[in-house]
Amino acid sequence: MTEGLELESRRRIYDFLVANPGVHLRRIGHALGMSTGMLSYHLGYLERNGVLKAEADGHRKRYFIARAFVEAQRRILAVLRQDVPRKILVELLTYDGRTFAELQASVGVSKSTLSYHLQKLMHRDLLVRTKRERESVFTIKDLEEVRKLLLANQSSFHDDAVDRFADLWTKIRT
């Protein structure tokens, strides 16, 4: 057994993160019914002992099983855990090369919100922006890796758009 998983509460945290990589403390606590203090203690213990890896994501930390993902995969999963960035990426997986206006219509957020998230995705090196005449066109930089991680973790997202993409992908592949 992995070092540090002797306690039932730590095994529960570990099992939850196997099924839901990249979630943050509050989501883990809510799902497992653990207090923030107790959860913080166990997450810290598991991180110090090399069982978990935490990645800073703005004002949150996202947790992963240490040996399960490389840094680039953790960066993608952290973004996929956020609603608006996930909707943008699913749209771009479904229709490669979307303009700002097309993304805004499909994602359903204000111009400023979409602009903020597109900048964040480009800053994290997940999107590429090119020009088509006078319009910006956005594409996913590593389409295959994003698709693979989204499909591998589909059940942990609880998102109809992800399910529709997975169904579409399955139909294309068969």
N, C-alpha and C positions, 0 to 999 in steps of 0.2 A: 504494500500500500504506500502511496505517496506520503513522504514526511510531512507531518503537520495535520493530517486528516484523521487523527485518532478520535477527535471529538465529533459527535453527531452534528452539531451546529456548523462546524467547518466542512464536513462532508456535504451537508445540504447546500452551503454556499458554493462549493466546488461543483456539485451536480447542476445547480442552477446556471452557473457560468458556462458549463459545457453546452447546455441547451440554449443559452442566451448571451453569447459573447458580446462584450462592448457595452453592457448596461452600466448605469451609474448607481451610486449608493442608495439613493431613495427608492429606486425601482426594485433593487434587490431586497431592501428592508420591507417594502410594501408586499412584495410577492411571498416572502418567507415569514412575514409577521415578526420581524426582529426589530428591536429598538435601535436607533441610530448609534448610540454609544456602544452597545454590544457588537453590532455589525462592524463599526469602525475598528474596534479592537481586533476582531477576527480577520478582517480584510488586511489590516496592517501586519498581523502575525503571518498570514499566508504570503503576503508580498515580501516581507523580510526573509522568509524561508524559501523563496524562489518558486513557490507554487503558482502565484498569481503575478501578473504584470499590470500595473496601472498606467494609463496614459492620460495626461492632462488634456482636457477639451474645454477650453475657455475657463469658466469657473467651476467646472465639474471634473471628476476623475472617472474614467471608464475602465472597467476591469475585464481582464482576459485570463485564460489559463496560459501560463507563461510559455509553454512549449508548443502551443497550438497554432500560433500565428506569427509571422514576421512583421516587422514594423509597418511596412506598406499595407499589409492586410489589416492590421489594427487601425490604421488611419482611415481606410475605406469603411470598415465596420462601424467606427465611431460616427462617421457621417451618415451611414445608412440607419443609424439609431435615431436620427432626427427627422421629424415629419417632412418639413419642406425640402431639405436636401434630398431625402429619399424619393419624394415625388418627382423632383427634377431628374434624378438619375434614372428612375424607372421610365420616365418619358423619353429620355435620351437612349435608353437601351431598346425601347420599343421603336422609336423613330430617330435614327441617327441623324444628327445635324439639324437642330431646331433653332429658329430665330428667337430673339427676346420676346417678341409678340406671341409667337406660337407657344413658348414656354409659359408665358403669363396666362394665356387662355386655358391651358391644360392644368396648370398647377393651382390657379385660382387665388393668387395673392396680389397685393399691391405692387406697383412698379418698384418702389423703394425696398420692399421686403425681398422681391425676386432679385433685384440688383445686389443687395447685401449678401444673399446666399450664393449667387453666382460668383461674386468676388471671393467669398470664403472658399468655395470649391476650387477656384483657379489658384488661389493662394496655397491650398493644400495639394496642388499639382494633380488634381483629379479631372479637371476640365481643360479643354483647349478652345480658345476663341479665335475664329478666323473671320474674314470679311467676305460677304457676297454682295457685290455692288456697294450699297450704303448701309447694309444691315450686318450686325454681328450674328455669327452662326456658332453655336456651341456644340461640342462633341466631347465624349468621354475619352480621356487619354488612354487608359488601359481597359478597354471595353470587356475583354475576356475575363480579367480578374474581377471586375465589379460584378459581372453576370454570374460568375462562379460563386462568389461569396454571397450574393443575394439569394441565389437558388439553394445553396447549401444551408442557409439559415432562414429560409422562407417561413417556417412555422413559428419562429420567434418574433416576427414583425407584426402580426395581426393587422394586416393592411390589405384591403381589397385590390388595390393597384398592383401590389406584389403578387397576389394570387392570380390576377388576370395575366400578368406578364409570364408567370410560371406556366400557366395553362397554354398560352400562346407559344412559348418556347418548346413545350412538350409536343404540341401539334406540329410545329415546324420540324422537329427532330425525328418524328416518326414517319 
